Amino acid sequence: MKFYTSESPKIVSDFAKEFNFESLRPYYDSESREAMHRIAHYESYLKIMAYMWPEMTQEDAIQKALNVDSPYQFQTEFMRNAIWKIVKSSSTDLTWSGLEHLDKNTAYLYVANHRDILLDSAILQIILDKEGFETSEITFGSNLMAEGFITDFGRMNRMIPIKRDGNTKELYEISRQLSAYIRHTILDKKVSVWIAQRNGRTKDGKDMTQTGLLKMLNMSGTESLKENMKQLNIVPISISYEYEPCDHYKVQESFISMNEKYVKAPGEDLNSVLTGIKQPKGRIHLAFGKPINEEIDQISEGLNENEKIKCVTALIDRQIHQNYYINAVNYIAYDLSNQTNRFEEHYNASEKESFINYIDSKIVSLKGEPDILKKIFIALYANPVESTLL
């Protein structure tokens, strides 16, 4: 197994030579000491450490940061302990499956469903680390990476900021640069990358890959679309939470979006991160799919490029849906939504009553018509079952 080192790699691929990746790349090992010195003295860092490890003195918290000298060490020693602590305090179990399909010496593009801002990718990292795989770089919305502590934290955690604002020309160039960087990371750096299958978290429980993601990835390719996709070694990832992180926020946003454009309040993203960390999530399962290269080979050459892209998104979606771990609450929600007892063998009366009470306790604090809010809430949990039936 190779060991990651974050120093300036040689840009071998022709597609990457025209781009400057300084705004996207993680910190190099040689920059880490200075970055961690800044992090150690941010008030936000000290507050987080006081929450995560209340028994730790401020001096010890500062020294813990100063002992880190690379992004890889930050992920595997610093973040690993923090995420495991979050998982153990807010879930009843974390399980995973499918790693037997992957090679520890191969770089992959993990295309994942997106349910929680921080934990989806963070849980992947601690699983990879525990199983002896190298951790990955992580795409992240630039709106969440404000200057200061978050930027330093993100770049030490090997996060790749994705810019989503700009005019048509600017967004096109942003997509080209991001596409080139992801391909450069996988082909030249031999490092895996995590990316969500869509912009933003799924708000309705429907995990659908956006065709725009595949179009962006294809921008940096120099071969046919099929070969360009195969070079990235795409692996679908499914993460499921028994109790959806920020479910009440997602229901409120969906309700408001029925009649008007939803506008985020100041600090809403950070509040969602913190809520996702603290909220009880029940059982968590992460499933690694199989690399889709062999299935890409089977796509007909007679199709045009857009049709081929739709075929690739369908390959990703099928694995994400089929590998999604369905909990009793999902079966209950499906039966409630469809007024049926189709899946009653997967739950009992007590579990059903408990889930209904859970929904009622959540929507009481939301604004809107209770019956509509309840319908949206149930659909959020029912839709993963709907997806497996397609």
C-alpha positions as CSV (number, residue, x, y, z in Angstrom):
1,M,0.0,0.0,0.0
2,K,1.3,3.5,-0.9
3,F,1.3,6.2,1.8
4,Y,-0.1,9.6,1.0
5,T,2.2,12.6,1.0
6,S,0.8,16.0,0.3
7,E,3.6,17.7,-1.7
8,S,3.4,19.3,-5.1
9,P,3.1,16.3,-7.5
10,K,4.3,16.4,-11.1
11,I,1.5,17.2,-13.5
12,V,1.8,14.5,-16.0
13,S,-1.5,14.6,-17.8
14,D,-1.8,17.1,-20.7
15,F,-5.4,18.1,-19.7
16,A,-4.1,19.4,-16.3
17,K,-1.2,21.5,-17.5
18,E,-3.2,24.6,-18.4
19,F,-4.7,24.9,-14.9
20,N,-3.5,26.4,-11.7
21,F,-4.8,24.2,-8.8
22,E,-3.7,26.5,-5.9
23,S,-7.3,27.4,-4.9
24,L,-8.4,23.7,-4.9
25,R,-5.5,21.7,-3.4
26,P,-5.1,20.7,0.2
27,Y,-2.2,22.1,2.2
28,Y,1.2,20.5,1.5
29,D,3.0,18.7,4.3
30,S,5.5,21.6,4.4
31,E,2.6,24.1,5.0
32,S,0.9,22.1,7.7
33,R,2.8,23.2,10.8
34,E,2.0,26.9,10.1
35,A,-1.6,26.1,9.3
36,M,-2.0,24.0,12.5
37,H,-0.4,26.9,14.5
38,R,-3.2,29.1,13.2
39,I,-5.9,26.5,13.9
40,A,-4.7,26.0,17.5
41,H,-5.3,29.6,18.3
42,Y,-8.7,30.1,16.7
43,E,-11.5,30.6,19.2
44,S,-13.7,28.2,17.2
45,Y,-11.2,25.4,17.5
46,L,-11.0,25.8,21.2
47,K,-14.8,25.7,21.5
48,I,-15.0,22.6,19.4
49,M,-12.3,20.9,21.5
50,A,-14.1,21.9,24.7
51,Y,-17.3,20.3,23.4
52,M,-15.6,17.1,22.0
53,W,-13.2,16.6,24.9
54,P,-14.4,18.5,28.0
55,E,-11.8,16.8,30.1
56,M,-8.9,18.3,27.9
57,T,-7.3,21.5,29.1
58,Q,-6.9,24.4,26.7
59,E,-3.2,24.0,26.8
60,D,-3.5,20.3,25.8
61,A,-5.9,21.2,23.0
62,I,-3.4,23.6,21.6
63,Q,-0.6,21.1,21.9
64,K,-2.7,18.4,20.2
65,A,-3.0,20.7,17.1
66,L,0.7,21.6,17.1
67,N,1.7,17.9,17.0
68,V,0.1,17.5,13.6
69,D,2.5,17.9,10.7
70,S,0.6,16.7,7.6
71,P,-3.0,16.6,6.2
72,Y,-2.9,12.8,6.2
73,Q,-1.9,12.8,9.9
74,F,-4.7,15.3,10.5
75,Q,-7.3,12.9,8.9
76,T,-6.0,9.7,10.4
77,E,-5.0,10.8,13.9
78,F,-6.9,14.0,14.7
79,M,-10.2,13.7,12.7
80,R,-10.4,10.0,13.1
81,N,-10.8,10.2,16.9
82,A,-13.3,13.1,16.6
83,I,-15.5,11.3,14.1
84,W,-15.5,8.0,16.0
85,K,-16.5,10.0,19.1
86,I,-19.4,11.6,17.2
87,V,-20.5,8.3,15.8
88,K,-20.4,6.5,19.2
89,S,-22.3,9.4,21.0
90,S,-25.0,9.9,18.4
91,S,-25.6,6.5,16.8
92,T,-26.4,3.0,18.0
93,D,-24.2,1.2,15.4
94,L,-21.9,1.9,12.4
95,T,-21.5,-0.9,9.9
96,W,-20.2,-1.1,6.4
97,S,-20.0,-3.5,3.5
98,G,-18.5,-4.0,0.0
99,L,-14.8,-3.2,0.5
100,E,-14.0,-6.6,-0.9
101,H,-14.7,-5.2,-4.3
102,L,-11.9,-2.6,-4.0
103,D,-8.1,-2.6,-4.3
104,K,-6.1,-0.8,-1.6
105,N,-3.6,0.4,-4.3
106,T,-6.1,1.9,-6.7
107,A,-7.4,5.5,-6.6
108,Y,-11.2,5.8,-7.0
109,L,-13.8,8.4,-7.5
110,Y,-16.3,7.7,-4.8
111,V,-19.7,9.1,-6.0
112,A,-22.0,9.1,-3.0
113,N,-25.5,9.9,-2.0
114,H,-25.6,13.0,0.3
115,R,-27.5,13.0,3.5
116,D,-25.3,15.0,6.0
117,I,-23.0,17.9,5.2
118,L,-20.1,16.7,7.3
119,L,-20.6,13.1,8.3
120,D,-21.2,11.4,4.9
121,S,-17.6,12.0,3.8
122,A,-16.1,11.9,7.3
123,I,-17.6,8.4,8.1
124,L,-16.1,7.2,4.8
125,Q,-12.6,8.4,5.9
126,I,-12.7,6.6,9.3
127,I,-13.9,3.4,7.6
128,L,-11.1,3.6,5.0
129,D,-8.6,4.2,7.7
130,K,-9.8,1.4,9.9
131,E,-9.7,-1.1,7.0
132,G,-6.1,-0.1,5.9
133,F,-7.2,1.9,2.8
134,E,-5.8,5.4,2.1
135,T,-8.2,8.2,3.0
136,S,-9.4,10.4,0.2
137,E,-9.7,14.1,-0.8
138,I,-13.2,15.5,-0.3
139,T,-15.2,17.9,-2.4
140,F,-17.0,20.5,-0.3
141,G,-19.2,23.5,-1.1
142,S,-17.1,26.7,-1.0
143,N,-20.1,28.4,0.8
144,L,-19.1,26.3,3.8
145,M,-15.4,27.3,3.7
146,A,-15.3,30.9,4.9
147,E,-11.9,32.5,5.4
148,G,-10.1,31.8,8.6
149,F,-10.6,28.7,10.7
150,I,-12.9,26.8,8.3
151,T,-10.5,27.3,5.4
152,D,-7.5,26.1,7.4
153,F,-9.5,23.2,8.8
154,G,-10.8,22.3,5.3
155,R,-7.5,22.3,3.6
156,M,-5.9,20.3,6.4
157,N,-8.7,17.8,6.0
158,R,-8.0,17.5,2.3
159,M,-11.2,19.2,1.2
160,I,-11.7,20.6,-2.3
161,P,-13.8,23.7,-2.4
162,I,-16.5,23.7,-5.1
163,K,-17.6,27.2,-6.2
164,R,-21.2,27.4,-7.1
165,D,-21.6,31.2,-7.8
166,G,-20.9,33.1,-10.9
167,N,-22.2,33.9,-14.4
168,T,-22.4,31.3,-17.1
169,K,-18.9,31.8,-18.4
170,E,-17.4,31.8,-14.9
171,L,-19.3,28.6,-13.9
172,Y,-18.1,26.9,-17.1
173,E,-14.4,27.7,-16.3
174,I,-15.0,26.6,-12.6
175,S,-16.3,23.3,-13.8
176,R,-13.4,22.8,-16.2
177,Q,-10.9,23.5,-13.4
178,L,-12.6,21.2,-11.0
179,S,-12.9,18.4,-13.6
180,A,-9.2,18.7,-14.3
181,Y,-8.2,18.7,-10.7
182,I,-10.3,15.6,-9.9
183,R,-8.8,13.7,-12.9
184,H,-5.3,15.0,-11.9
185,T,-5.8,13.8,-8.4
186,I,-6.8,10.3,-9.4
187,L,-4.5,9.8,-12.4
188,D,-1.4,11.7,-11.4
189,K,-1.5,11.8,-7.6
190,K,-3.0,8.3,-7.4
191,V,-5.4,9.6,-4.6
192,S,-9.1,8.9,-4.3
193,V,-11.7,11.6,-4.2
194,W,-15.2,11.7,-2.6
195,I,-17.9,13.7,-4.4
196,A,-21.7,13.9,-3.8
197,Q,-23.9,12.7,-6.6
198,R,-25.7,16.1,-6.6
199,N,-25.3,19.6,-5.4
200,G,-26.5,19.8,-1.8
201,R,-28.0,17.2,0.4
202,T,-31.0,15.1,-0.6
203,K,-34.0,16.8,1.0
204,D,-36.7,14.3,0.0
205,G,-35.0,10.9,0.4
206,K,-34.5,10.4,-3.4
207,D,-30.9,9.7,-4.2
208,M,-30.5,10.7,-7.8
209,T,-27.2,11.5,-9.6
210,Q,-27.3,14.7,-11.6
211,T,-26.3,14.4,-15.2
212,G,-24.4,17.7,-14.8
213,L,-21.9,15.9,-12.5
214,L,-21.0,13.5,-15.2
215,K,-20.8,16.3,-17.8
216,M,-18.4,18.1,-15.5
217,L,-16.2,15.0,-15.0
218,N,-16.1,14.5,-18.8
219,M,-14.8,18.0,-19.5
220,S,-11.2,17.1,-18.6
221,G,-11.2,13.8,-20.6
222,T,-9.2,13.5,-23.8
223,E,-10.7,10.2,-24.9
224,S,-14.2,9.0,-25.6
225,L,-16.8,9.5,-22.9
226,K,-16.7,5.9,-21.9
227,E,-12.9,5.9,-21.6
228,N,-13.0,9.2,-19.7
229,M,-15.4,7.7,-17.2
230,K,-13.4,4.5,-16.8
231,Q,-10.2,6.4,-16.1
232,L,-11.8,7.7,-12.9
233,N,-12.7,4.3,-11.5
234,I,-16.1,5.3,-10.3
235,V,-17.4,3.5,-7.2
236,P,-21.0,4.3,-6.0
237,I,-21.3,4.8,-2.3
238,S,-24.6,4.5,-0.3
239,I,-24.8,5.9,3.3
240,S,-28.0,5.4,5.3
241,Y,-29.0,6.8,8.6
242,E,-31.8,5.2,10.5
243,Y,-32.9,8.7,11.6
244,E,-32.1,11.2,8.9
245,P,-29.7,14.0,10.1
246,C,-31.5,17.4,10.2
247,D,-34.8,15.7,9.0
248,H,-37.0,18.4,10.5
249,Y,-34.9,21.1,8.7
250,K,-35.2,19.3,5.4
251,V,-39.0,19.0,5.8
252,Q,-39.3,22.7,6.6
253,E,-37.3,23.6,3.6
254,S,-39.3,21.3,1.3
255,F,-42.6,22.8,2.7
256,I,-41.4,26.4,2.0
257,S,-40.1,25.4,-1.4
258,M,-43.6,24.3,-2.5
259,N,-44.6,28.0,-2.8
260,E,-41.5,30.1,-3.0
261,K,-37.7,30.0,-3.5
262,Y,-36.0,28.9,-0.3
263,V,-33.4,31.3,1.0
264,K,-31.0,30.1,3.7
265,A,-30.7,32.2,6.8
266,P,-27.3,33.5,7.9
267,G,-25.4,30.7,9.7
268,E,-27.9,28.0,8.6
269,D,-25.2,25.8,7.0
270,L,-23.1,25.8,10.2
271,N,-26.2,25.1,12.3
272,S,-27.0,22.1,10.0
273,V,-23.4,20.8,10.5
274,L,-23.7,21.1,14.3
275,T,-27.2,19.5,14.3
276,G,-26.0,16.7,12.1
277,I,-23.2,16.0,14.6
278,K,-25.4,16.0,17.7
279,Q,-28.7,14.6,16.5
280,P,-29.4,10.9,17.4
281,K,-29.1,8.9,14.2
282,G,-29.8,5.3,15.2
283,R,-28.1,2.8,13.0
284,I,-25.6,4.0,10.3
285,H,-24.5,1.9,7.3
286,L,-22.1,2.7,4.5
287,A,-22.1,0.4,1.5
288,F,-19.3,0.4,-1.1
289,G,-20.5,-0.5,-4.5
290,K,-18.6,-2.2,-7.3
291,P,-16.5,-0.2,-9.7
292,I,-18.7,0.4,-12.7
293,N,-16.0,0.1,-15.4
294,E,-17.2,-3.2,-16.7
295,E,-20.8,-2.0,-17.0
296,I,-19.6,1.2,-18.8
297,D,-18.1,-1.1,-21.4
298,Q,-21.5,-2.5,-22.1
299,I,-23.0,0.8,-23.0
300,S,-23.9,0.9,-26.7
301,E,-21.6,2.9,-29.0
302,G,-24.7,3.7,-31.0
303,L,-26.0,6.2,-28.4
304,N,-25.1,9.8,-28.5
305,E,-23.1,11.5,-25.7
306,N,-26.1,12.7,-23.6
307,E,-27.6,9.2,-23.8
308,K,-24.4,7.6,-22.6
309,I,-24.2,10.1,-19.7
310,K,-27.7,9.1,-18.7
311,C,-26.7,5.4,-18.8
312,V,-23.7,6.1,-16.5
313,T,-25.9,8.0,-14.0
314,A,-28.3,5.1,-14.1
315,L,-25.5,2.6,-13.3
316,I,-24.5,4.8,-10.3
317,D,-28.1,5.2,-9.1
318,R,-28.9,1.5,-9.3
319,Q,-26.1,0.6,-7.0
320,I,-26.8,3.4,-4.6
321,H,-30.5,2.4,-4.4
322,Q,-29.9,-1.3,-4.1
323,N,-27.1,-1.0,-1.5
324,Y,-29.0,1.5,0.7
325,Y,-29.7,-0.1,4.0
326,I,-33.4,-0.1,4.6
327,N,-34.4,0.3,8.3
328,A,-37.7,-0.5,9.9
329,V,-38.6,3.2,9.9
330,N,-38.3,3.3,6.1
331,Y,-40.7,0.3,5.7
332,I,-43.1,1.9,8.2
333,A,-43.0,5.2,6.3
334,Y,-43.6,3.4,3.0
335,D,-46.7,1.6,4.4
336,L,-48.0,4.9,5.9
337,S,-47.5,6.8,2.7
338,N,-49.2,4.2,0.6
339,Q,-51.8,3.1,3.1
340,T,-50.7,-0.5,2.9
341,N,-49.3,-3.3,5.0
342,R,-46.9,-4.5,2.3
343,F,-43.8,-4.5,4.5
344,E,-45.4,-5.1,7.9
345,E,-43.1,-8.2,8.4
346,H,-40.2,-5.8,8.8
347,Y,-41.5,-4.0,11.9
348,N,-43.9,-4.4,14.8
349,A,-46.7,-2.3,16.2
350,S,-44.5,-0.8,18.9
351,E,-41.9,0.4,16.3
352,K,-44.7,1.9,14.2
353,E,-46.2,3.8,17.1
354,S,-42.8,5.0,18.1
355,F,-42.0,6.3,14.6
356,I,-45.3,8.1,14.4
357,N,-44.7,9.7,17.7
358,Y,-41.2,10.7,16.5
359,I,-42.7,12.5,13.5
360,D,-45.3,14.3,15.6
361,S,-42.7,15.5,18.0
362,K,-40.6,16.9,15.2
363,I,-43.3,18.7,13.2
364,V,-44.8,20.5,16.2
365,S,-41.9,23.0,16.0
366,L,-42.2,23.6,12.2
367,K,-44.1,26.3,10.5
368,G,-46.9,25.2,8.1
369,E,-49.9,23.0,7.8
370,P,-49.3,19.9,10.0
371,D,-50.9,17.5,7.6
372,I,-48.7,18.6,4.7
373,L,-45.6,18.7,6.9
374,K,-46.4,15.1,8.1
375,K,-46.8,13.9,4.6
376,I,-43.5,15.4,3.5
377,F,-41.8,13.9,6.6
378,I,-43.1,10.4,5.9
379,A,-42.1,10.7,2.2
380,L,-38.5,11.6,3.3
381,Y,-38.3,8.2,5.0
382,A,-40.4,6.3,2.5
383,N,-38.6,7.2,-0.7
384,P,-35.5,5.0,-0.2
385,V,-37.9,2.0,-0.3
386,E,-39.6,3.5,-3.4
387,S,-36.2,3.7,-5.1
388,T,-35.4,0.0,-4.5
389,L,-38.6,-0.9,-6.2
390,L,-37.9,1.0,-9.4
